[in-house]
Each structure stands twice: as structure tokens, then as C-alpha cells.
Amino acid sequence: MLAEVRHSILREKLLAPGCPLWVAVSGGIDSVVLLHVLRQLGHACHVAHVDHGLRGSESDGDRAFVEDLAHREGLPFRSVRVDPKAAAKGVSVQMAARELRYGWFKELLREGPSVMALGHHRDDAVETLLLNLMRGTGSLGWQGIPPVTMLQEGRFCRPLLRISRKQIAAYAKEHGLAFREDASNTDPKYLRNRVRHELLPLLENMRPGSTTVLAREVELLSELSKASAQQIAREAQGVKREGDAVTRIPLAQLRESVAPHLLLMHLLRDTTMHPDQLDQMVEAAQQGSTGAQFHVGAFTVTVAKDHLAVHGDGAAPDEFSISADGARQGRHGPFSWRTCLPHEMEFPMGRNTAWLDMAKLQFPLVVRPWHPGDRMRPVGLGGSKLVSDILTDDGVPRQAKRDAHVVLSGGETVWLAGFRMAQGFSPDGRTEIVLRLDFRSQGVHHL
């Protein structure tokens, strides 16, 4: 197994030889084996443990076990106690725990070393693929768990991603490694546990070796997802917003595409399109069903003689505010928002998504239609500019300007939704929590 891990590290360029790093150790078999393997490969390991406090005395026992392990081996040890139940406002306790855990991990990366190893393995990747397929996440869900996640503070790496749970168990037995059992890993209330303990054994019973085959498929689908995204982006380059703010997608382009569903998903990514509607639109485009209409959130898609016309319908929202407590997750008209950790930021997302450093904002944020005389300091300009001039420079028709909105923090414009970010509010190396704002534009539509 050591040879396999060493090969993965070299192939994926996960770690430089002998480089120091943090190892996230929960006390379970995966993380204990990870720590042992990395030390065998000559890495100077610093142990990081998060106590979520969700299992009472068992959580205390996990922390004591990991601390004792680190001290016996003479390894630097850091731990933190978090309270995901208190933080779970609008999200599940498990998601809150993840946010708290990764937030602390980033703090450690800033302190150094700037690399942290996580214990995800091959079976985790297979389970994640199956969960994504069941939830219907589209091509993004094919990518699975990446071997490396790059952050501003450093990076997370996953050296065991090609190693099976069976191999990990055999390694622990061979080396006499002690570890802690987490009873929540068998609790059927979590869908992942049912996939692990019910679905995968069923597949193995139906066709022995299924898990190994699925593990290969994870890698192939990840590569396929990346390749298809590049191809679809190239195909979509010819679709532009026209002067009347209606976007026209040529039917010939959809008919000639080898992946019309993926192309249309990409072009309409700013909408709340249901998969059934996607199928219906592709069929209407292929059959030339002139006059057919589809209402997708704030948009109407109409099949014309030679194109699909995408335009907004419904009035723009009036002024509203976003409080600090309500920033975790919410929606109002074409706006939606949620908080996330910096490593969860996705690029590129286009101009209809803004990433804001929570610590740089004054709440409540005010979201309203722009007013004559509104000014902002766009990123890269070095000074302020009238919002009306920004809209004019972007070629927005006069009748469509009414749909433009500004987001204000302490009276200062931080985002002209769909157009410009203001200087001084973007996340940086010290950012802990990010506010993601999405704007599904109506009259003003960008692709």
C-alpha cells in the first residue's frame, strides 16, 4: 500500500518529498492509517483534531485518544472544540460541522505548514458519486472528490484517494494500529451510511467487483466532466446578448451539438430549470416547435423559427435587506445568498455571482434598484464612477436599466448586480466566512 500511496502523491503532485504538513486525525481508522503512512514516507506530521461534541463522552474519548497518540509519537498536536448544533441555522448539523471544521483547518494552514492531508479514500469517492447521481447534480457531480483542493491559505490533499477501505483495514491490522470506532458511521438516518452498508454490498452481491469498477468510473467521469466543460464553453462562445436584452440561442447550434442537453444547461445556468423542462426544450428545438414556451423561474424561453429566445418576465423586486442572522441562506426575487468557506468558492462563476468577505460588510445589507446619482468604486478602476455610466458603458438598453440593482453595505455600493464588484469587499487571505450572492437577472441577462 505504501508504494501505491507514494505513486499517487507523485502522479497528482500532492506533496513534495519530506515536506511538513498537517494531518486531520479524527481517531478513526482512515485518519490513523493516513498519519502512519505519511510518517513512513518521511513527512513531518502535525496532528489536527476537531472535537464536534456531538457524541458526549465518546467525543471526549476521541480527543484524548488522538492527543495521546500524538504525544507518544512526539508529534505537534492541536485541537479545537466546536458547537455545530449552535451554528446550524438554516443548514443541517452535519453541514454546520463541516463549515466549522474546514474554517479551523484554514486557520492552521495560515499558521503553517500550508498543506493539510485528509483521509478520504476510494470508497468515499464511490459513495460520493452514487450520492451525486441520486441527487441529480448534473455533470458537476461527476467530478467526485478531488485529490487536491487549492486555497488561498494553502491546500488540502488526499493521499489515500486511490486506496480502498479494505486495504486500509488490512494495513491497520498488519501494523497493529489502534483506532476509535464512531457509531454514527453506521446510523441509517444518514443516506451515505445506507449507501455504504446497504447499496454497495447489494451491488457486490449482484456483481462481484462492482465497487472496483465504480472506482475506475469515478476517475473517468471526472476527466470526462472537465473535458466536456471545456468543449461546451467553446460551443457557447457564439451566443451573445443582443441589444434588446433578449438572448437568442440558434436552433441550428443545438441541433448540431453532440451534447445539446449540456449546452443548453450551460447557456441557461442562471435559471432554475427543472430537468424535465430541459428535456422538453431540447425536443422542441430539435422538432422546431415554433411558439412553444417554457417558464423557468424569472425567465421565459420561447421557440422561434430559428432560435430560442430567452427573456425576463415579472417585475424587478423592490428594496429589501439582508440581516447578519439571515445571511446564512435566503432568497428574494431573483436574488439568493448563502455563506460558505473560502475553499468552497468556485471560479469562474460569471458576473451574476458575487463573493464578499463577511467581516468587511456592515449589516443589514440593503438591496434596491439603482438611483440616479448612485456611485461605486469598481474593482480595478482606482476611483468612483456613476452607476448610470457603468450601465451605459456595458451597452445596457435604456428600457433594461430599470432592472439593475445595487447592494449597499453601510450606504456604500459593494455590488452592481450582474455587472461590477466594488473595491475593498472581496475575500482575501484573512477571510474566514464568505457571503455568496447570486442574481438571476430578469431584463438584463448575461451569458
C-alpha angles and dihedrals in degrees: 000000000000090000091052093050091047090051092049091050091052095042095050094034089234100152140010113238110281095354116158117245147163118257118204104223120184094171093252123123096262096055094040090053090045091055092048093048094049091050090049088054091055103258123146101235129205113194121226122187129183118203107203092183092221098124103045114218091005089062089050088050092052092054093047091048094051093044091051091048092052094047093048090053093043094242127150109256132201129174139174135194116221133182110220093170091062091044095049099101109148093348136074121271089245092054091046089051090052093050092050093045096050092042090059092044089058091053089056091049090054089053092047163279088083096213128077125189119214126197102234111141140187096278090052088056092051092048091049091052092051092047091050092049091050092048093047101235094162124221092333089066091058091069093072121181113347119225089227132028113195118212136176088248096048132284146293117226132190111206094174096054092112094044121094126228088244091056091048092052091049091049092051091050093046093052096038093240118176119216142165126257117225111209091201088070088074098041106122092209087082112076092214090060091053090050089049099044103028114020101041094046088049091053091047090051092050093045119006112225094031093130091054091049091048090050090057090047090054091062094044093048091049091055091043091052092053093045093048092048090056093047094046091049089055092049091049095053092088094059111092138175110252130218095270091056091248114127115219120202111194112236090216090060092054093045093050095045116104087214107036093161093054092044093052091045089054095047093047096039091123092063133079093242119173117221090242090057090050091056091048093049093050091049092047091050093049093047095042094235095183113204097022112139133200124193110212112179107291092352137081119208114200126189108227128181096278106003148032111251115211117193138153125257131189130044124294114257121263122238117302137162138229116216124208090249091047095049095086092080136341150129136217121174109308091348125091130168145179139168122249142164121268093250089059092062111118124210135232099024099150130238094299091074126067126192113204131183105239092211091059095054131089113216140255095049114209120218116192144141110281118263128215107268095032111141135188140181104239118208110267097014099097093217145035128289136188113260089225090058092049091053091047092049089052091055096243110167116242094245091053096049091081089072094059115109135194129211113217129201114189088343093306121115109243098171137017094206112244095004123050142008119216124239117262104028104080121110117263139176092294096050116123104173127026127203111215114203120190125191120196096199120217115191092010108058127180126190 
